[in-house]
Amino acid sequence: MRLPDFFIVGHHKSGTTALYEMLRRHPQIYMPELKEPKFFATDLPARSEPATRLALPRTMEEYVALFADARADQRAGEASPSYLRSHAAAAEIAAVQPAARIIAILREPAGFLRSLHLQMVQSGVETEGDFRKALANEEVQHSGGATRRYSEHVKYVEQLRRYEAVFAPEQILVLIYDDFRSDNEATVRRVLRFLDVDDSEPITVLESNRTVRVRSQRLDRALRAVTVGSGPVSRRVKGAVKALAPARLRRGALHAAQHGLVYGTPEPPQEELMLELRRRFKPEVVALGDHLHRDLVALWGYEDIG
């Protein structure tokens, strides 16, 4: 039974997709096509998480099957950004794979939450397109209690301590998003050394999962219903399109429709709201800097935030 040797645990919109794509190209690393199995985030409600086009594993047998093709000489890994926010994932991972190595990527809180909101609107998880209103109405009720979709993401020190409680310090690597953005290659080589694989392999620098703005949520939901829905209307439309156009043309037409009509470049953030968020989360930035022994207040421009 093959389990992952390492986990990219989060966060969303912090370079996890790009890191996953770059690592899985390394000959000594195996990562499954399903980027986010989310298997150990058992405390998070499905409706608070972005959907995936591939079926998620529900049993341990289905989960380990994701890594069945990993060779004995490869490091197997997975990337589920929800693991960092989850209260259960750290302990559950440690219970089955105590030798695992953990990789977390952290981003300046205000910019991170704005980008996260845009992604959640794009993925259909968030129905409120106004960032301020979404923040004010962020709580999701579920059978296990309530989840706060935004503010819980930036409890960085608390999240790291859950992993530090069950893994040795040398098993945890914390990256800062700014470093990854400014020098993808150097950051990836640092990760490769952390995983004890050859860090001299050529690296293709990638940018994945770019933030976009949804122009029309109604049109986005309509396109999503047709392309990924399973109802009779969706089946009839997809059947008609399939009969009239080859697969490559269908994909191209869908991409053009989504990006030409539905998605656009994000509008500039509301400066007043962003300042409010920076004031609100400055104590977390200070605490994280102390925790990591790094001046994040200066790096993230919080010096003059009262």
C-alpha positions in Angstrom: 0.0 0.0 0.0 1.7 3.2 -1.2 1.1 6.4 0.7 2.4 9.8 -0.2 5.9 10.7 1.1 5.0 14.4 1.1 2.0 16.7 1.2 1.6 20.3 -0.2 -0.9 21.4 2.4 -1.8 24.9 1.3 -2.9 27.6 0.8 -5.1 28.2 -2.3 -4.1 31.1 -4.5 -0.6 30.9 -3.1 1.3 29.0 -5.8 0.3 25.5 -4.8 -1.0 24.6 -8.3 2.2 25.9 -10.0 4.4 24.1 -7.5 2.4 20.9 -8.1 2.8 21.2 -11.8 6.5 21.8 -11.6 7.2 19.0 -9.1 5.2 16.4 -11.0 7.5 16.9 -14.0 10.5 15.7 -12.0 11.6 12.1 -12.8 12.0 11.3 -9.2 8.6 12.5 -8.1 5.2 11.1 -8.7 2.0 13.1 -8.2 -1.4 11.9 -9.4 -3.5 13.7 -12.0 -6.0 14.5 -9.3 -4.3 17.6 -7.7 -6.6 17.9 -4.7 -7.7 14.6 -3.2 -8.8 16.4 0.0 -9.0 13.0 1.7 -7.7 14.0 5.1 -9.7 17.3 5.4 -12.6 15.4 6.9 -13.9 18.3 8.9 -14.5 20.7 6.0 -17.9 20.7 4.3 -17.8 20.0 0.5 -19.7 23.1 -0.3 -17.0 25.3 1.1 -14.4 23.9 -1.2 -13.9 24.4 -5.0 -15.2 21.5 -7.0 -13.0 19.2 -9.1 -13.6 17.6 -12.4 -12.2 14.2 -11.1 -14.0 12.1 -8.5 -12.6 12.4 -5.0 -11.5 9.3 -3.1 -13.9 8.3 -0.4 -12.1 5.2 1.0 -8.5 4.5 1.9 -8.4 2.0 -0.9 -9.5 4.6 -3.4 -7.0 7.1 -2.0 -3.9 4.8 -2.1 -4.9 3.8 -5.6 -4.0 7.3 -6.7 -0.3 6.4 -6.0 -0.3 2.9 -7.3 1.8 3.9 -10.4 4.5 5.5 -8.3 7.8 3.7 -8.8 9.9 2.5 -5.8 12.6 5.1 -6.6 10.1 8.0 -6.7 8.8 10.3 -4.0 5.0 10.2 -4.1 3.1 13.3 -3.1 -0.2 15.2 -3.3 -1.4 18.8 -3.1 -4.5 19.6 -1.2 -4.5 23.3 -0.1 -7.5 22.7 2.2 -5.2 20.6 4.6 -3.7 23.7 6.1 -7.1 25.2 7.1 -8.5 21.8 8.2 -8.4 21.1 12.0 -8.3 17.4 11.3 -5.8 16.9 8.5 -2.5 17.2 10.3 -3.3 14.5 12.9 -4.9 12.3 10.3 -1.9 12.5 8.0 0.5 11.8 10.9 -1.6 8.8 12.0 -1.0 7.0 8.6 2.3 8.5 7.5 4.3 9.8 10.4 7.4 10.2 8.2 5.7 12.5 5.8 7.2 15.8 4.8 4.9 18.9 4.8 5.1 21.9 2.5 3.0 25.1 3.2 2.9 28.3 1.3 1.8 31.5 3.0 0.7 34.8 1.4 0.1 38.3 2.7 -3.4 38.1 4.2 -5.4 40.9 2.6 -4.2 40.1 -1.0 -4.7 36.4 -0.3 -8.3 36.8 0.8 -9.2 39.0 -2.1 -7.7 36.5 -4.6 -9.4 33.6 -2.7 -12.8 35.3 -3.0 -12.3 35.8 -6.8 -11.5 32.1 -7.1 -14.5 31.0 -5.0 -16.8 33.1 -7.2 -15.2 31.6 -10.3 -15.6 28.0 -9.0 -19.2 28.6 -7.9 -18.6 28.1 -4.2 -19.3 31.8 -3.5 -22.5 33.4 -4.8 -21.8 36.9 -3.4 -19.6 38.8 -6.0 -19.0 41.8 -3.7 -15.9 41.1 -1.6 -17.0 43.2 1.3 -20.4 41.6 1.5 -18.9 38.1 1.2 -16.5 38.9 4.1 -19.5 40.0 6.2 -21.4 36.9 5.4 -18.7 34.3 5.5 -20.0 31.6 7.8 -21.1 28.2 6.4 -23.2 26.0 8.6 -22.7 22.2 8.3 -23.3 19.1 10.3 -20.0 19.5 12.2 -20.7 23.1 13.2 -19.7 26.2 11.3 -16.8 27.1 9.0 -15.7 30.6 8.4 -14.6 30.6 4.8 -12.3 33.6 4.8 -10.9 34.5 8.2 -10.0 30.9 9.1 -7.7 30.8 6.2 -5.3 33.4 7.7 -4.8 31.9 11.2 -1.4 31.0 10.0 0.4 30.4 13.3 -2.4 28.2 14.6 -2.4 26.2 11.4 1.3 25.7 11.5 1.2 24.6 15.1 -1.2 21.8 14.2 1.5 20.3 12.0 4.3 21.1 14.4 2.5 19.2 17.1 2.7 15.9 15.1 5.7 16.3 12.9 9.3 17.1 13.6 10.7 20.5 12.6 12.9 19.0 9.9 9.7 17.5 8.3 8.0 20.9 7.7 9.0 23.4 5.1 7.2 26.8 5.2 7.5 28.9 2.0 6.5 32.6 1.5 4.5 33.3 -1.6 6.6 36.4 -2.4 9.8 34.3 -2.7 8.0 31.8 -5.0 6.7 34.6 -7.2 10.1 36.4 -7.5 12.1 33.3 -8.2 10.1 30.2 -9.0 13.2 28.1 -9.9 15.1 28.8 -6.7 12.1 28.0 -4.6 11.4 24.7 -6.4 15.0 23.7 -6.1 14.8 24.4 -2.4 11.7 22.1 -2.3 13.6 19.4 -4.2 16.4 19.5 -1.7 13.9 19.2 1.1 12.5 16.1 -0.5 15.9 14.6 -1.0 15.7 14.3 -4.8 18.1 15.6 -7.5 17.8 19.4 -7.5 19.9 19.8 -10.6 17.2 18.6 -13.0 16.0 21.3 -15.5 12.9 23.2 -14.2 10.1 24.6 -16.4 8.8 27.7 -14.8 5.0 27.7 -14.9 2.2 30.0 -13.8 -1.1 28.2 -13.1 -4.6 29.0 -11.8 -4.4 32.7 -12.5 -6.9 35.0 -10.7 -9.8 36.2 -12.9 -13.0 38.2 -12.4 -16.4 36.7 -13.2 -18.2 39.2 -15.4 -21.5 37.5 -15.2 -22.3 34.9 -12.5 -25.6 34.0 -14.3 -23.8 33.2 -17.5 -21.0 31.4 -15.7 -23.6 29.1 -13.9 -25.3 28.5 -17.2 -22.1 27.4 -19.0 -21.1 25.3 -16.0 -24.5 23.6 -15.9 -24.2 22.7 -19.6 -20.6 21.6 -19.5 -20.4 19.7 -16.3 -24.1 19.0 -15.5 -25.8 15.7 -15.8 -29.4 16.7 -16.2 -31.5 16.1 -19.4 -31.0 19.6 -20.7 -27.3 19.4 -20.3 -27.1 16.0 -21.9 -29.1 17.1 -24.9 -27.0 20.2 -25.4 -23.7 18.3 -25.0 -25.0 15.6 -27.4 -25.9 18.1 -30.1 -22.5 20.0 -29.8 -20.6 16.7 -29.8 -22.4 15.6 -33.0 -21.6 18.9 -34.8 -18.0 19.7 -33.7 -14.8 17.7 -33.0 -13.4 17.6 -29.5 -10.6 20.1 -30.1 -13.1 22.7 -31.5 -15.5 22.1 -28.6 -12.8 22.7 -26.1 -11.7 25.8 -27.9 -15.2 27.2 -28.2 -15.9 26.6 -24.5 -12.6 28.3 -23.5 -13.4 31.3 -25.8 -16.9 31.6 -24.3 -15.7 31.4 -20.8 -12.8 33.8 -21.1 -14.4 36.2 -23.6 -17.8 36.5 -22.1 -17.6 35.2 -18.5 -14.1 36.0 -17.2 -12.1 39.2 -17.3 -9.2 40.9 -15.6 -9.8 41.6 -11.9 -10.8 45.1 -11.1 -8.4 47.0 -8.7 -9.1 46.3 -5.1 -11.0 48.7 -2.9 -8.2 50.5 -1.1 -10.3 51.3 2.0 -11.4 47.7 2.4 -7.8 46.4 1.8 -6.6 48.8 4.5 -9.2 47.6 6.9 -8.1 44.0 6.3 -4.5 44.9 6.8 -5.3 46.5 10.1 -7.4 43.5 11.1 -4.7 41.0 10.3 -1.5 42.8 11.3 -1.3 40.9 14.7 -1.3 37.7 12.7 1.5 39.0 10.4 3.5 40.0 13.5 2.9 36.6 15.1 3.8 34.7 12.0 7.0 36.7 11.5 8.1 35.9 15.1 7.2 32.3 14.6 9.2 32.0 11.4 12.0 34.4 12.6 11.5 36.6 9.6 10.5 40.3 9.2 7.1 39.8 7.4 5.9 43.2 8.6 8.5 44.8 6.4 8.2 42.3 3.5 4.4 42.7 3.3 4.4 46.5 3.9 2.7 46.6 7.3 5.1 49.0 9.0 2.7 52.0 8.8 -0.4 50.0 9.5 -1.9 51.1 12.9 
